Amino acid sequence: MLAGHAGLRIDFCSPTDYNESGVRLTRMDRREATRSSDRKAETSEERRHRITRERLRNGDHLKELRANPPPGYVFRTDEEIDACLQRTLATRPASGDIWVFGYGSLMWNPAIHFAERRVASIHGWHRRFCLWMRSGRGTPEEPGLMLALDRGGCCRGIAFRLAPDDADHELLLLWRREMLSGSYEARWVEAQTDQGPVRAIAFVANRSHARFAGVLPVEDVARHIAVAKGTLGTCAEYLVETVDHLRELGLRDRSLERIVARMPRR
């Protein structure tokens, strides 16, 4: 096991932590798995739209997004995604393994294979709901909001170390997931862990992109998150999963907790 933030100890990835698609299993998942078979009545349509390792590998995730782009969206081609990845790798540190810093859904649904994970902190960036979602967990009529790293402050999350032999393939899956529209930029950051600093890739907000929402009042953020939903699920689920996973790690993000507190009661 690994020492984590504030005494937290974190296991290496194990089959009991993640399913075959790379999706993290929560305690609720394990409870649900033991219930009667009627709980398995999830429709094929619901399964079809989950972000999984297999859908990233076989291209289904990209195919569906490209087939129904929201107005004004321009998605990168496969060649453009690969070229973007190669530009990032061209600036990688001279030595050491490749790490990826997760601060939102990558923490609870990484969908990639990794050799190690550590609780980590980065400085100069903070977690914020600052990217509009008009697909996935929102629509053009009821847009949701997605997390990104924005300038200033600090952020605590999970650093994933990629095995050297697998790094190129795992990064390509990440690029298919995170770098399709250009709303994120990939940056090399220094992540502090209890075992020492590591250089990691982090996905930060592209402030010049049309999806960048800027700094919104917390009430507006809560209102959008409360109602937005799409083919990947609801924005509320995305928020709650992130807050719950941070709590499981012994971490808190008070800005996210303020949003939860202001969510309309139904």
N, C-alpha and C positions, 0 to 999 in steps of 0.2 A: 504494500500500500504506500501511498504518497502523502507526505505532509502537506496540508493546505493552508488557506488563510485562517489566521486566528486559531491555530491548533487543529483545524479540520484535516482529516485524513481521507484521501480519495483513492479508490482502487483503480488499477489499470482496467481498461475496457474488458468486460467479460460478457459471455453469452446471456447472462441473466440481466444485464443492464440494458441491452439493446436487442431488438428483434432482427430478423434476417434482412430487413430493409434498412437497417441503420437507425431506426426510430427508437428513441429512448423510451423505456418502459417505466412508468410511474407506479407508485403503490396502487393507485386506482386501476391502472391497466391490469395489474396482476389480480386484483380482486374481481374485476370484470371478467377476466379469463376463466374464472371458476364458476361463473353463473351459468344458468341453464342455456340451452342452445338457442332460445328465442332471442337472446342478446346478440347472437351472430347474424341477425337478420339485416345487418347493414347492407344497403343495396350496392350493386356493382358500380352504380354512378357515383356514390359517395367514396368508394375505394379508389375509383379511377382518378380522382382529383387530388389525392394526397401527394405531397412531395415525398417521394421515396427514392432510395438509391437506384432501384431498378428503372423507375421512370426517368431518372436523370441519365442513366446509362443508355437506355434504348431510344431516347429522344422524344418520348411521348409528352413529357412536360413542356418542352420547347414547342413541339408541334401544336399542342392545344392552345398555348398562349399566342402563337403566331397566327393561328387560324381565326382568332377573334380579338384582334387588338382594339383597345379603347380608342376613341377618336384622338388623333394627335400623337399616338404612341408609335415609335419606330423601334423595332427590335433588331438587334444585331444578327447577322448571319453566322453560321458555324465558323466560317473563315475569320470573321471579325472577332468572334469570341476567342478563338485560338490565338490570333495576333495580339489581342489585349493581354492574354495570359503570358505570352512570350515576352512582352514588354516589361511586365512586372518581374518575371524571372531574371531578366537581363540586369536588373538592379538589386538582386538579392545579395545578402552579405556573403563575403568570400568563403566563409566556412560555417560549419554547423548544420544541424537539421532544420527543416522547414516547419514552422509552427503557424497555426491559424488561431486568431483571437475571436472567440464567440461571445456575444453579449445579448443576443435575442433568441430567435428560434434555433440558431445553431447550437445553443446549449442543450435544448431539450429535444431537438430533432436534427442531429448532425448529418445523417444520411451519408456519411463517409466513413471509411475505415481509418483508424488512428492507432498509434502505438502507445500513446500516453496522454493523459490529461492532467492539468494542474489548475488550481485556482490562481488567477493572475489579475494584476492591476496595471492599467496604462494611464499615463498622465498627458494632458494636453487635449484630451477628447472626453466627451461625456455622452451618455446614452440619451436620445431624445426621439419622440414621435414627430418626425419632421419630413417624412416623405409621403405624399398622397398615394393611395392605393385605389385605382379605378378598375382593377381586375384582381383576381385571386381572393382577397378578403374585402372587396368593395366593388362598386359599380360606378359608371360615369354619373348616374343620378344620385347615388348615396356613397360618395368616396370614403374609404377608410384611411387610416394612417399607419405607417410602418416605422419601426425603429431604425435609426442610423446613428453613427457617431458624428457629433457636431463639435465645433471648435471650443476649446476651453475645458477646465475642470479635470475630472478623472473618472474612470469607469472600472468596475470590477466585473470579471466574468471568468470564462474558461479558456485556457490555452491548450490546443490540441497539437501534439507532435505527430507528424506524418512519417511513416517508415520510409527511408530513402528509396527503396525499390518501388514503392507505391506512390510516391509524392506526385509525379507528373499526372498520373491517372486521377488521383483524388482531387487534385487542384482543378483539373478539367471539369469534374462534376460540380465543384463549387462555383466555377465560372459560369457554367450553364444555369446555375440556380441564382446567383447573385449579380452577375454582370451582363444580363441580357439586354437591359434598356439603357445603360449608362448612367442611371441615377445614383449608383455607387462608384466610388473610386477606391482602388486597392492601394493601401499604403503599408510600408514596412514601419512597424512601431517597436519600441522596447517595452516588453511586458515583464513586470516584476513578479517573481514567484518566490516561495520560501526556499527553493533550491537555487535561486539565483536568477538573473535576468536572461531573457531569451528574445531574439528578434522574431517577430511574428507579422503575418499579413492580417490587416484589419480592413474592413469595408466601411468607408466613411462617406458621408453625404456629399454628393456633387452639388454644390450650391448654385451652379449655373444651369442645372437641369430644370426642365419645366415641372417636374414632380416635387421639387423642393418647396416645402410649405413654410419655411422660416420658423420663427418663434410664435406659437399660437397660445392664447390664454388657456389655462388648464381646463376651464369649463368647456371651451370649444373642443378641445382634444377629447374630453370625456364624452361629449355629445356625439361626435363622429364615431368614436370607437363603440359606443353603446348600440348603434343601429346598423353599422356597416357589416355586410356579409357578401360572400361570393363563392366561387367554385372551390376554394380551399378551406372555407369555413368562415367564422366570424372574427372580427377584430377583437371582440371581448375575450374570446378564447385565447388569442395570441397574447394579449396583455396578461391574463390570469396565469397562463402557463409560464410566462417569463417571471412574474412575481413569485409564484409558487416555487419555481426551481431555484431562484436566488435564495429564498428562505430555507430550502432544503440544504443549500450549501453554507448556511449560516451568514448569508449576506443580505443587505437591505439596499433598496434604491428608493429613497423617500419621494423622489419626483414621480416614480411610477405608483407608489402607494397613494399619493395625493390624487392621481387620476382615478384610481380605484374608488377612493372615498367619495368622489364627485360623480360617479356613474349613476345615472337615473335608476331608481328602484322600480322594478317591474312586479 
